[in-house]
Amino acid sequence: MDKSFRKILTNIGFEKSDFGLYFRANYGFRHFGLQMWLIATNYNYDLVSEMFHDDTATLKKWYGKQSKDHVEKMFRGVVV
């Protein structure tokens, strides 16, 4: 699968360097998907962990920490 994903990604313009030291496209898709689920659920780590992963600690460490912009949006209107 990884070879197929690499071919697709390079055909649409991604470079090997876009994926760090190793071009493991399947991990890229996994990271992207989990990050999108975290954003879609307003960073509900418990829910995303139940759906796709073993634990919330791994999600927080490797897949998606809330961005500074996201945290600031959450506090708008709360902090005056």
BAFIGU-466560 format. One record per residue (C-alpha): x, y, z; residue number from 1. Coordinates in nm, 3 decimals, padded with zeros to 5 digits. Layout:
! BAFIGU-466560
((X Y Z) NUM)
...
***
This chain:
! BAFIGU-466560
((00.000 00.000 00.000) 1)
((00.276 00.241 00.086) 2)
((00.418 00.229 -00.268) 3)
((00.075 00.308 -00.411) 4)
((00.027 00.597 -00.169) 5)
((00.374 00.734 -00.251) 6)
((00.295 00.726 -00.621) 7)
((-00.035 00.908 -00.568) 8)
((00.123 01.174 -00.349) 9)
((00.417 01.240 -00.581) 10)
((00.181 01.257 -00.879) 11)
((-00.016 01.536 -00.712) 12)
((00.296 01.734 -00.624) 13)
((00.425 01.622 -00.286) 14)
((00.799 01.580 -00.239) 15)
((00.981 01.323 -00.029) 16)
((01.097 01.604 00.198) 17)
((00.733 01.684 00.282) 18)
((00.726 01.363 00.486) 19)
((01.045 01.402 00.687) 20)
((01.335 01.162 00.688) 21)
((01.134 00.864 00.565) 22)
((00.870 00.883 00.295) 23)
((00.612 00.661 00.461) 24)
((00.299 00.780 00.288) 25)
((00.067 00.546 00.475) 26)
((00.172 00.712 00.801) 27)
((00.109 01.049 00.641) 28)
((-00.248 00.950 00.563) 29)
((-00.295 00.815 00.915) 30)
((-00.165 01.135 01.075) 31)
((-00.374 01.354 00.848) 32)
((-00.690 01.152 00.915) 33)
((-00.646 01.152 01.290) 34)
((-00.571 01.524 01.292) 35)
((-00.886 01.592 01.090) 36)
((-01.095 01.382 01.332) 37)
((-00.945 01.571 01.626) 38)
((-01.035 01.905 01.466) 39)
((-01.384 01.783 01.368) 40)
((-01.455 01.668 01.726) 41)
((-01.308 01.983 01.883) 42)
((-01.013 01.779 02.008) 43)
((-01.220 01.515 02.183) 44)
((-00.927 01.282 02.239) 45)
((-01.142 01.023 02.418) 46)
((-01.384 00.988 02.126) 47)
((-01.113 00.976 01.859) 48)
((-00.918 00.725 02.067) 49)
((-01.224 00.500 02.095) 50)
((-01.279 00.517 01.719) 51)
((-00.924 00.481 01.590) 52)
((-00.649 00.447 01.847) 53)
((-00.535 00.272 02.162) 54)
((-00.495 00.565 02.397) 55)
((-00.526 00.940 02.430) 56)
((-00.163 00.993 02.538) 57)
((-00.034 00.876 02.200) 58)
((-00.286 01.095 02.018) 59)
((-00.180 01.400 02.216) 60)
((00.191 01.334 02.180) 61)
((00.217 01.234 01.813) 62)
((-00.100 01.314 01.624) 63)
((-00.254 01.638 01.732) 64)
((-00.202 01.902 01.991) 65)
((-00.437 02.193 01.985) 66)
((-00.286 02.483 01.795) 67)
((-00.242 02.821 01.957) 68)
((-00.506 02.961 01.720) 69)
((-00.755 02.692 01.820) 70)
((-00.705 02.758 02.192) 71)
((-00.739 03.134 02.137) 72)
((-01.068 03.079 01.949) 73)
((-01.198 02.867 02.238) 74)
((-01.125 03.147 02.485) 75)
((-01.270 03.432 02.277) 76)
((-01.577 03.556 02.453) 77)
((-01.484 03.370 02.770) 78)
((-01.195 03.590 02.872) 79)
((-01.276 03.960 02.852) 80)
***
